[in-house]
Every structure is written in structure tokens, then in C-alpha cells.
Amino acid sequence: MKNETSPVSLGTEKTSKLLMQYAIPAIIAMTASSLYNITDSIFIGHGVGPLALSGLAITFPLMNLAAAFGSLVGVGASTLLSIRMGQKDYETANNILGNVFILNLIMGIAFSIVTLAFLGPILTFFGASPDTLPYAHDFMVIILLGNVVTHMYLGLNALLRSIGQPQKAMTATIYTVLINLVLNPIFIFGFGWGIKGSAFATIISQVVVLCWQFHLFNDRNSFIHWKKGIYKLQKKIVAESLSIGMAPFLMNAASSVIVVVINHQLIKFGGDLAVGAYGIVNRIAFLFIMIVMGLNQGMQPIAGYNYGAKLYDRVTEILKRTIFFATVIMIIGFIIVELFPHAVASIFTTENNLIDQAVSGLRWVFALYPFVGFQMVTSTFFQSIGKPVKSIVLSLTRQVLFLIPLLLILPEYFDTSGVWISMTISDGMAVLLSAFLLWTESKNFKSGKIKNI
């Protein structure tokens, strides 16, 4: 595989050019992935029914938990890889590839075995009713059987970005989405497989692209590639990868807990259709969140490399640029949803009650989105420079300390609106905390009190 960007250029090229070079492919890939999730929900909503949408929403906690274990390895290892490349430690960088393969294999299989053994009770605990449980169960059985493929695919994609191959990472994601979009209507409508067809399309597309990723890392001209001696787990690599990856792991794990609480409160105060409304809100919200995540993925290797190379002015510069673009993205999302919420919700269903509930949720959830981009970038920035504690603090306070108490209290007074209002208030509190932690870190940069991992 030809090098699109030499890792060395991460410390010499203009940060504006690097951010565009790394972020645009990631944004395209994440947007494509998010648009697939939206069209997937549209296919399910129109091809299977509104209760299937609710059943799909019930699976979100388990999907988040699976993503948590995937990010524990993939995100942590890719960040460590960027830092080691900045330190010119190419031997360790190659060993990281082998360790990622083995860790994903272990975690992916173990997660599937445990969750499949208790899938029914897990989904019931997550809020599935007798009407929505069959849909959620049918979908998750297939997804979990292919979980190790998903972990491996996401992990290798993260490494591709870290070694200067953002275009390859983007292509992998787009291939997955395109294959998915072709197979989805065939399986759902053509074969009549219903919600199972959507799950089969997801896993098959990832299998195809994973084979291509294996081929890419088989190129001996690449900075890192498959070779003997890299597959033995090394304590230092595993510990550092898991330490850095703990922040996104806890963020996704906390998201699972949050979604469970949200589902229970929505069912209690609004019924199954309220959960379906959350599924719609979640898909639209994640469209813009995923775009910012793509921007963050572009920032991560640049910030990590320059931090490892002790080029702190460049680290600060790339942070400021990323915050600016993230804010612009979220403002666009805020304007679209606040002006056209009914049109947005109507894309997914023709059920008027479901649309009305989704409109209310969209208005509240997007209320502070112009500031949420800053919070997301700040959390990823701490993770990118190997400071997981601050990233973990930001993630857990927003989703656990702030949001859960609000979710338990406000619906008692405002019914389902209380669920949506809780999300808005917790976002505001998280933004303030992010600003404080970033201010304290900037003081360290100015004073030179910085310790690399």
C-alpha cells in the first residue's frame, strides 16, 4: 500500500492542510456510516413497521456496549500508535498491530458468547416489551454472531488512519456502507427477511471489507504490516492501549446505561412509540455527532504525533482548528432541526403520534448543539495526547453524574418531555466542565509542565 502521508509529515506539514487531509476522509466515512444507519431505520420503519423501530431502539444499549469493547482496543491502540510514530519507535508500532488483532479476537468472541447466552433477559432489562422483544432479539442474534468481525474491522480502520492512510480508512467505511445499502432492501423486501435482513446486510458487508483490510496490511512496504513475532501480547502495549482506550470504553458503556434508563422512562411515561421516537432522534443526532467524530478522528493522529514529538505549539493549533469546525457543524445541525423537525421525523414513518413525539425530542436534544461540538473535541483531545483520566472525567460526569439523576427526576414532573430536557441540561453542564479542564491543561502547556507517556 502506497503511503498517502508519511507519518513524519505530521510534524512538519501545515496543520490546516493535515486536518483537511485526515479529517475529510474520516468525515465522509462517518457521515456515510451515519446515513446508512438512517436509511437502515427508514427501511425497517417502512418495510417492517413502527414497532420494529422501537425494537431496534431497544438494541442501542447492547450495540453501545459492543462498541465500548471495540473502542477499548481500537481507539486506545491507534492513539498509542500515533504517539509511538511521533517518537520514531517503529518496532513498537508494528507490535501494536499484532496485539490489536489478538485482543480484538479475544474480546470479540468473549463478548458474543456471554451476551448470546443471556440475550433474552438482557433485552428485557433494556426495556423490551412483549411486542418489541422479537424484533430486538432477531436483530441482535445475527449482529452478535458477527461481533468479532465488527471489532476487527473497526480496529484495523483506526490503525489505518494512524499510519497516514486516511483515504484507505474512508474507502473501507464507504465500501461497507455501499454494500449494506445494496443488500438491505434485497434482504428486507426481496427475500422478506424483515429486521433479520438488515442485520445480515451489516455483517456481510463488514466481512467483505475486512478481507480487503487484511490485504492492505499484508503490504511489506507499509510502515506496519503482518509479520512473524508481532502477535504475542506484550504487557506494556496492552496496558497502555487499554489505559488510553478506557475513556471511549467508559463513554460507550455509560451510553449503554443511559439508553437503558431512557428506554425505561420513555416506556413508563409514553409507551413503546416513545421509544421509537427516541430511535428517530438518536439517528438524526448521531448524524451530526458522527461528523464531529470524523473530525476528531482526523485530529487524533496529528495531535498524538506532535504531542509525542513535543511540538506543543502545533498541538494547540490543531486543537483550535478542530473546535472551530466542530462548532460550525453543530450549528448547522441545530438550524436544520429547529426549523424543520416535522419534515425530519416524517422521513422515518407515517405514524402521526410517533412523528409528534420525535419532533418534541428533536427540538430539545438539539437545543445546545452549537456548544456540544466543543465538548466532544475536548474529550477526544485529552484521549489523543494520552491523558485518559481527563477524558474519562468528561465522559462519565456528562453521562452518569449529570444525566442519570436528571432522567430519574425530571420525567416525574414533565413526563416524556422531562427525558428530552434532561439531555439538554446535561449537555450544558458538560460544556462548562470541558471549558474548565481545557483551561487547566492550557496552563500546563504554557508552563511546560508536560509529561509524555
Stockholm file with secondary structure:
# STOCKHOLM 1.0

chainA/1-453         MKNETSPVSLGTEKTSKLLMQYAIPAIIAMTASSLYNITDSIFIGHGVGPLALSGLAITFPLMNLAAAFGSLVGVGASTLLSIRMGQKDYETANNILGNVFILNLIMGIAFSIVTLAFLGPILTFFGASPDTLPYAHDFMVIILLGNVVTHMYLGLNALLRSIGQPQKAMTATIYTVLINLVLNPIFIFGFGWGIKGSAFATIISQVVVLCWQFHLFNDRNSFIHWKKGIYKLQKKIVAESLSIGMAPFLMNAASSVIVVVINHQLIKFGGDLAVGAYGIVNRIAFLFIMIVMGLNQGMQPIAGYNYGAKLYDRVTEILKRTIFFATVIMIIGFIIVELFPHAVASIFTTENNLIDQAVSGLRWVFALYPFVGFQMVTSTFFQSIGKPVKSIVLSLTRQVLFLIPLLLILPEYFDTSGVWISMTISDGMAVLLSAFLLWTESKNFKSGKIKNI
#=GR chainA/1-453 SS CCCSSCGGGGGTSCHHHHHHHHHHHHHHHHHHHHHHHHHHHHHHHHHTCHHHHHHHHHTHHHHHHHHHHHHHHHHHHHHHHHHHHHTTCHHHHHHHHHHHHHHHHHHHHHHHHHHHHTHHHHHHHTTCCTTTHHHHHHHHHHHHHTHHHHHHHHHHHHHHHHTTCHHHHHHHHHHHHHHHHHHHHIIIIISCCTHHHHHHHHHHHHHHHHHHHHHHTTCTTSSSCCCTTCCSCCHHHHHHHHHHHHHHHHHHHHHHHHHHHHHHHHHHHHCHHHHHHHHHHHHHHHHHHHHHHHHHHHHHHHHHHHHHTTCHHHHHHHHHHHHHHHHHHHHHHHHHHHHCHHHHHHTTCCCHHHHHHHHHHHHHHTTTHHHHHHHHHHHHHHHHTTCHHHHHHHHHIIIIIIHHHHHHHTHHHHTHHHHHHHHHHHHHHHHHHHHHHHHHHHHHHHHTCCCCC
#=GC SS_cons         CCCSSCGGGGGTSCHHHHHHHHHHHHHHHHHHHHHHHHHHHHHHHHHTCHHHHHHHHHTHHHHHHHHHHHHHHHHHHHHHHHHHHHTTCHHHHHHHHHHHHHHHHHHHHHHHHHHHHTHHHHHHHTTCCTTTHHHHHHHHHHHHHTHHHHHHHHHHHHHHHHTTCHHHHHHHHHHHHHHHHHHHHIIIIISCCTHHHHHHHHHHHHHHHHHHHHHHTTCTTSSSCCCTTCCSCCHHHHHHHHHHHHHHHHHHHHHHHHHHHHHHHHHHHHCHHHHHHHHHHHHHHHHHHHHHHHHHHHHHHHHHHHHHTTCHHHHHHHHHHHHHHHHHHHHHHHHHHHHCHHHHHHTTCCCHHHHHHHHHHHHHHTTTHHHHHHHHHHHHHHHHTTCHHHHHHHHHIIIIIIHHHHHHHTHHHHTHHHHHHHHHHHHHHHHHHHHHHHHHHHHHHHHTCCCCC
//
